[in-house]
Amino acid sequence: MQVSGLTNQGLERSRNEDNCYARSDGDLALLVVADGMGGHRAGNVASSIAVEIAEETWQELGKAAPLPVGKARSLVRSLLARANRRILAESEKNPDNRGMGTTLTVGLLCGNRLTIGHVGDSRAYKIFDNNIYLLTKDHSLIEKLVDSGQVSPEDALNHPQRHVLTRALGVGDELEIDITEQEVEPGSVLLLCTDGLTNMVRDDEILSFYNDNPDPDQLGSSLIDLANARGGYDNITVVIAAGIGGLLS
């Protein structure tokens, strides 16, 4: 399996509040994207803490290998919960960091079995058989407005409240986490990204760029370049895993 993680400050932000993590060992891989909450203090610290927990989790995975059946779900949930607790603790300890938060989307691959843990509006996609599938649901106000029919999907793209989150790490002790599990087809590609990409690049364009160049590093770089060419208004992060099941598309 090949994994790649790239993050870019973009053209307008004064710092990069995104962070990512991508590791693989045989048929096991851990993929993480975190987007520090814009407009809040120390969003970069919050996303860095999330990645620190991912690193700790990866080390624990190595010690536990092979991963017992049914363990992936609890590991992913624990990763997000631990990150939330550590962010809250750091906020309490350091007044400069109070109010910080982050999105967090995690993908744990064990062979062809994928477990996703998700809070916020960073996304996970699967690319397979010339199709792209969104595997997560944004935890945002605009998503709620679209679901209720108050705003059309077209109007949502430029809605003034499109960046308002309904869930994030660092907000409180009670954290609602979306956990999903599925078998992914051999040869599938997974792509996790922050909204700095998806606000600038459509899903069909991600698929088109993949079809032109499926190499994980080059695909991620090309997508970041496109988002920057269209304004680069936000930090941009892309994590990709290819060769799932031992097959490269």
C-alpha positions as a Markdown table, in Angstrom:
| # | Residue | x | y | z |
|---|---|---|---|---|
| 1 | Met | 0.0 | 0.0 | 0.0 |
| 2 | Gln | 1.2 | 3.5 | -0.9 |
| 3 | Val | 0.2 | 6.5 | 1.3 |
| 4 | Ser | 0.9 | 10.2 | 0.9 |
| 5 | Gly | 0.1 | 13.2 | 3.1 |
| 6 | Leu | 0.5 | 16.8 | 1.9 |
| 7 | Thr | -0.5 | 20.1 | 3.5 |
| 8 | Asn | -0.2 | 23.6 | 2.2 |
| 9 | Gln | -0.8 | 27.0 | 3.7 |
| 10 | Gly | -2.7 | 28.3 | 0.7 |
| 11 | Leu | -2.3 | 31.9 | -0.5 |
| 12 | Glu | -4.3 | 34.0 | 2.0 |
| 13 | Arg | -4.0 | 32.5 | 5.5 |
| 14 | Ser | -1.2 | 33.8 | 7.7 |
| 15 | Arg | -0.4 | 30.3 | 8.9 |
| 16 | Asn | -1.3 | 26.7 | 8.3 |
| 17 | Glu | -3.8 | 25.4 | 10.8 |
| 18 | Asp | -4.2 | 22.0 | 9.0 |
| 19 | Asn | -2.3 | 18.9 | 9.9 |
| 20 | Cys | -2.2 | 15.4 | 8.6 |
| 21 | Tyr | -0.8 | 11.9 | 9.2 |
| 22 | Ala | -0.3 | 9.0 | 6.9 |
| 23 | Arg | 1.4 | 5.7 | 7.7 |
| 24 | Ser | 1.2 | 2.2 | 6.3 |
| 25 | Asp | 2.8 | -1.2 | 7.1 |
| 26 | Gly | 1.8 | -4.0 | 4.8 |
| 27 | Asp | -2.0 | -4.2 | 4.8 |
| 28 | Leu | -2.4 | -1.8 | 7.8 |
| 29 | Ala | -2.7 | 2.0 | 7.3 |
| 30 | Leu | -3.7 | 5.0 | 9.4 |
| 31 | Leu | -4.8 | 8.2 | 7.6 |
| 32 | Val | -5.7 | 11.4 | 9.4 |
| 33 | Val | -6.6 | 15.0 | 8.4 |
| 34 | Ala | -7.3 | 17.8 | 10.9 |
| 35 | Asp | -8.3 | 21.3 | 10.2 |
| 36 | Gly | -7.8 | 23.8 | 13.1 |
| 37 | Met | -10.8 | 25.9 | 13.5 |
| 38 | Gly | -10.4 | 29.1 | 11.6 |
| 39 | Gly | -11.1 | 32.3 | 13.5 |
| 40 | His | -10.3 | 30.6 | 16.8 |
| 41 | Arg | -7.1 | 30.9 | 18.8 |
| 42 | Ala | -4.4 | 28.3 | 18.3 |
| 43 | Gly | -6.2 | 26.2 | 15.7 |
| 44 | Asn | -2.8 | 25.0 | 14.6 |
| 45 | Val | -2.1 | 23.7 | 18.1 |
| 46 | Ala | -5.4 | 21.8 | 18.2 |
| 47 | Ser | -4.8 | 20.1 | 14.9 |
| 48 | Ser | -1.2 | 19.3 | 16.0 |
| 49 | Ile | -2.5 | 17.6 | 19.1 |
| 50 | Ala | -4.8 | 15.5 | 17.0 |
| 51 | Val | -1.9 | 14.3 | 14.9 |
| 52 | Glu | 0.1 | 13.6 | 18.1 |
| 53 | Ile | -2.6 | 11.2 | 19.2 |
| 54 | Ala | -2.6 | 9.6 | 15.7 |
| 55 | Glu | 1.1 | 9.0 | 16.1 |
| 56 | Glu | 0.6 | 7.4 | 19.5 |
| 57 | Thr | -2.2 | 5.3 | 18.1 |
| 58 | Trp | 0.0 | 4.1 | 15.3 |
| 59 | Gln | 2.7 | 3.0 | 17.8 |
| 60 | Glu | 0.0 | 1.1 | 19.8 |
| 61 | Leu | -1.1 | -0.6 | 16.6 |
| 62 | Gly | 2.4 | -1.8 | 15.9 |
| 63 | Lys | 2.6 | -3.4 | 19.4 |
| 64 | Ala | -0.9 | -5.0 | 19.0 |
| 65 | Ala | -0.3 | -6.5 | 15.5 |
| 66 | Pro | -2.0 | -8.4 | 14.1 |
| 67 | Leu | -5.1 | -6.3 | 15.0 |
| 68 | Pro | -7.8 | -8.5 | 16.6 |
| 69 | Val | -11.1 | -8.7 | 14.7 |
| 70 | Gly | -13.5 | -6.0 | 15.9 |
| 71 | Lys | -10.8 | -3.9 | 17.5 |
| 72 | Ala | -10.6 | -1.2 | 14.8 |
| 73 | Arg | -13.8 | 0.5 | 15.7 |
| 74 | Ser | -12.8 | 1.0 | 19.3 |
| 75 | Leu | -9.3 | 2.2 | 18.4 |
| 76 | Val | -10.7 | 4.8 | 16.0 |
| 77 | Arg | -13.3 | 6.0 | 18.5 |
| 78 | Ser | -10.6 | 6.2 | 21.2 |
| 79 | Leu | -8.3 | 8.2 | 19.0 |
| 80 | Leu | -10.9 | 10.9 | 18.5 |
| 81 | Ala | -12.0 | 10.9 | 22.1 |
| 82 | Arg | -8.4 | 11.1 | 23.4 |
| 83 | Ala | -7.6 | 14.0 | 21.0 |
| 84 | Asn | -10.6 | 15.8 | 22.3 |
| 85 | Arg | -9.7 | 15.4 | 25.9 |
| 86 | Arg | -6.1 | 16.5 | 25.3 |
| 87 | Ile | -7.2 | 19.6 | 23.4 |
| 88 | Leu | -9.5 | 20.5 | 26.2 |
| 89 | Ala | -6.8 | 19.9 | 28.8 |
| 90 | Glu | -4.3 | 22.1 | 26.9 |
| 91 | Ser | -7.0 | 24.8 | 26.6 |
| 92 | Glu | -7.4 | 24.9 | 30.3 |
| 93 | Lys | -3.7 | 24.8 | 31.0 |
| 94 | Asn | -2.7 | 27.6 | 28.6 |
| 95 | Pro | -4.9 | 30.7 | 28.4 |
| 96 | Asp | -3.4 | 31.5 | 24.9 |
| 97 | Asn | -5.0 | 28.3 | 23.6 |
| 98 | Arg | -8.4 | 28.7 | 25.0 |
| 99 | Gly | -11.2 | 28.3 | 22.4 |
| 100 | Met | -9.1 | 26.3 | 20.0 |
| 101 | Gly | -10.6 | 23.4 | 18.2 |
| 102 | Thr | -10.2 | 21.2 | 15.1 |
| 103 | Thr | -12.0 | 18.9 | 12.7 |
| 104 | Leu | -10.7 | 15.3 | 12.6 |
| 105 | Thr | -11.3 | 12.6 | 10.0 |
| 106 | Val | -9.6 | 9.3 | 10.5 |
| 107 | Gly | -9.3 | 6.2 | 8.3 |
| 108 | Leu | -8.0 | 2.9 | 9.6 |
| 109 | Leu | -7.4 | 0.3 | 7.0 |
| 110 | Cys | -6.9 | -3.4 | 8.0 |
| 111 | Gly | -6.5 | -5.2 | 4.7 |
| 112 | Asn | -9.7 | -4.4 | 2.8 |
| 113 | Arg | -11.6 | -3.4 | 6.0 |
| 114 | Leu | -12.0 | 0.4 | 6.4 |
| 115 | Thr | -13.1 | 2.1 | 9.6 |
| 116 | Ile | -13.7 | 5.8 | 9.5 |
| 117 | Gly | -14.1 | 8.1 | 12.5 |
| 118 | His | -15.3 | 11.6 | 11.7 |
| 119 | Val | -16.0 | 15.0 | 13.4 |
| 120 | Gly | -16.4 | 18.2 | 11.5 |
| 121 | Asp | -16.3 | 19.0 | 7.7 |
| 122 | Ser | -13.1 | 17.4 | 6.6 |
| 123 | Arg | -14.0 | 14.6 | 4.2 |
| 124 | Ala | -13.1 | 11.0 | 3.2 |
| 125 | Tyr | -13.7 | 9.7 | -0.4 |
| 126 | Lys | -13.3 | 6.4 | -2.1 |
| 127 | Ile | -12.3 | 6.2 | -5.8 |
| 128 | Phe | -13.1 | 3.0 | -7.5 |
| 129 | Asp | -14.1 | 1.8 | -11.0 |
| 130 | Asn | -14.1 | 5.4 | -12.4 |
| 131 | Asn | -16.4 | 6.7 | -9.7 |
| 132 | Ile | -15.8 | 8.8 | -6.6 |
| 133 | Tyr | -17.8 | 8.2 | -3.5 |
| 134 | Leu | -18.2 | 10.6 | -0.5 |
| 135 | Leu | -17.8 | 8.4 | 2.7 |
| 136 | Thr | -18.5 | 11.1 | 5.3 |
| 137 | Lys | -21.2 | 13.7 | 6.0 |
| 138 | Asp | -20.2 | 17.3 | 6.9 |
| 139 | His | -21.0 | 18.4 | 10.4 |
| 140 | Ser | -21.9 | 21.9 | 9.4 |
| 141 | Leu | -24.7 | 24.4 | 9.5 |
| 142 | Ile | -24.9 | 24.6 | 5.7 |
| 143 | Glu | -25.3 | 20.8 | 5.5 |
| 144 | Lys | -28.2 | 21.0 | 7.9 |
| 145 | Leu | -29.8 | 23.8 | 5.8 |
| 146 | Val | -29.4 | 21.7 | 2.6 |
| 147 | Asp | -30.8 | 18.6 | 4.2 |
| 148 | Ser | -33.9 | 20.5 | 5.4 |
| 149 | Gly | -34.4 | 22.1 | 1.9 |
| 150 | Gln | -33.8 | 25.7 | 3.2 |
| 151 | Val | -30.8 | 26.1 | 0.9 |
| 152 | Ser | -30.1 | 24.5 | -2.5 |
| 153 | Pro | -26.8 | 22.6 | -3.0 |
| 154 | Glu | -25.9 | 25.2 | -5.6 |
| 155 | Asp | -26.5 | 28.2 | -3.3 |
| 156 | Ala | -24.6 | 26.3 | -0.5 |
| 157 | Leu | -21.3 | 26.7 | -2.3 |
| 158 | Asn | -21.2 | 30.5 | -1.7 |
| 159 | His | -23.4 | 30.7 | 1.4 |
| 160 | Pro | -22.0 | 33.1 | 4.1 |
| 161 | Gln | -22.5 | 30.4 | 6.8 |
| 162 | Arg | -20.9 | 27.6 | 4.9 |
| 163 | His | -17.9 | 27.5 | 7.3 |
| 164 | Val | -20.0 | 27.2 | 10.5 |
| 165 | Leu | -19.4 | 23.8 | 12.1 |
| 166 | Thr | -22.0 | 21.9 | 14.2 |
| 167 | Arg | -19.3 | 19.5 | 15.7 |
| 168 | Ala | -15.6 | 19.9 | 16.4 |
| 169 | Leu | -13.0 | 18.6 | 18.8 |
| 170 | Gly | -12.2 | 21.0 | 21.6 |
| 171 | Val | -15.7 | 22.3 | 22.1 |
| 172 | Gly | -16.8 | 20.2 | 25.1 |
| 173 | Asp | -16.5 | 17.0 | 27.0 |
| 174 | Glu | -19.4 | 15.3 | 25.1 |
| 175 | Leu | -18.1 | 14.5 | 21.7 |
| 176 | Glu | -20.5 | 13.0 | 19.1 |
| 177 | Ile | -18.4 | 10.8 | 16.7 |
| 178 | Asp | -19.5 | 9.3 | 13.4 |
| 179 | Ile | -18.1 | 5.8 | 13.0 |
| 180 | Thr | -18.6 | 3.8 | 9.8 |
| 181 | Glu | -17.1 | 0.4 | 8.7 |
| 182 | Gln | -17.1 | -1.1 | 5.2 |
| 183 | Glu | -15.2 | -3.5 | 3.0 |
| 184 | Val | -13.4 | -1.6 | 0.2 |
| 185 | Glu | -12.7 | -3.2 | -3.2 |
| 186 | Pro | -9.1 | -4.2 | -4.0 |
| 187 | Gly | -7.6 | -1.5 | -6.1 |
| 188 | Ser | -9.7 | 1.3 | -4.4 |
| 189 | Val | -8.1 | 4.6 | -3.6 |
| 190 | Leu | -8.9 | 6.5 | -0.4 |
| 191 | Leu | -8.6 | 10.3 | -0.3 |
| 192 | Leu | -9.0 | 12.4 | 2.9 |
| 193 | Cys | -9.0 | 16.2 | 2.7 |
| 194 | Thr | -9.8 | 19.4 | 4.4 |
| 195 | Asp | -12.4 | 21.9 | 3.1 |
| 196 | Gly | -9.6 | 24.0 | 1.7 |
| 197 | Leu | -9.7 | 21.5 | -1.2 |
| 198 | Thr | -13.4 | 20.7 | -1.5 |
| 199 | Asn | -14.4 | 24.4 | -1.4 |
| 200 | Met | -12.3 | 25.0 | -4.5 |
| 201 | Val | -12.3 | 21.6 | -6.3 |
| 202 | Arg | -15.4 | 19.6 | -7.3 |
| 203 | Asp | -15.7 | 15.9 | -6.7 |
| 204 | Asp | -15.7 | 15.1 | -10.4 |
| 205 | Glu | -12.6 | 17.2 | -10.8 |
| 206 | Ile | -10.8 | 15.1 | -8.1 |
| 207 | Leu | -11.8 | 12.0 | -10.1 |
| 208 | Ser | -10.5 | 13.5 | -13.4 |
| 209 | Phe | -7.2 | 14.4 | -11.8 |
| 210 | Tyr | -6.9 | 10.9 | -10.4 |
| 211 | Asn | -7.6 | 9.4 | -13.8 |
| 212 | Asp | -4.8 | 11.6 | -15.3 |
| 213 | Asn | -2.2 | 10.7 | -12.7 |
| 214 | Pro | -3.0 | 8.1 | -10.0 |
| 215 | Asp | 0.4 | 8.4 | -8.2 |
| 216 | Pro | -0.6 | 9.5 | -4.6 |
| 217 | Asp | 2.1 | 12.1 | -4.2 |
| 218 | Gln | 1.6 | 13.7 | -7.6 |
| 219 | Leu | -2.2 | 13.5 | -7.3 |
| 220 | Gly | -2.1 | 15.3 | -4.0 |
| 221 | Ser | 0.3 | 18.0 | -5.3 |
| 222 | Ser | -1.8 | 18.6 | -8.4 |
| 223 | Leu | -5.0 | 19.0 | -6.4 |
| 224 | Ile | -3.3 | 21.5 | -4.1 |
| 225 | Asp | -2.0 | 23.4 | -7.1 |
| 226 | Leu | -5.5 | 23.6 | -8.5 |
| 227 | Ala | -7.0 | 24.9 | -5.3 |
| 228 | Asn | -4.3 | 27.5 | -5.1 |
| 229 | Ala | -4.8 | 28.5 | -8.7 |
| 230 | Arg | -8.4 | 29.2 | -7.9 |
| 231 | Gly | -7.5 | 31.6 | -5.0 |
| 232 | Gly | -6.1 | 29.4 | -2.3 |
| 233 | Tyr | -8.3 | 31.1 | 0.3 |
| 234 | Asp | -7.8 | 28.4 | 2.9 |
| 235 | Asn | -5.2 | 25.9 | 4.0 |
| 236 | Ile | -5.3 | 22.7 | 1.9 |
| 237 | Thr | -4.5 | 19.2 | 3.0 |
| 238 | Val | -4.8 | 15.9 | 1.1 |
| 239 | Val | -4.0 | 12.4 | 2.3 |
| 240 | Ile | -4.2 | 9.5 | -0.1 |
| 241 | Ala | -3.9 | 5.7 | 0.1 |
| 242 | Ala | -3.5 | 3.5 | -3.0 |
| 243 | Gly | -2.7 | -0.1 | -3.6 |
| 244 | Ile | -5.4 | -1.4 | -1.2 |
| 245 | Gly | -5.6 | -5.1 | -1.3 |
| 246 | Gly | -2.1 | -5.2 | -2.9 |
| 247 | Leu | -3.5 | -3.7 | -6.2 |
| 248 | Leu | -2.6 | -0.4 | -7.7 |
| 249 | Ser | -5.3 | 1.1 | -9.9 |
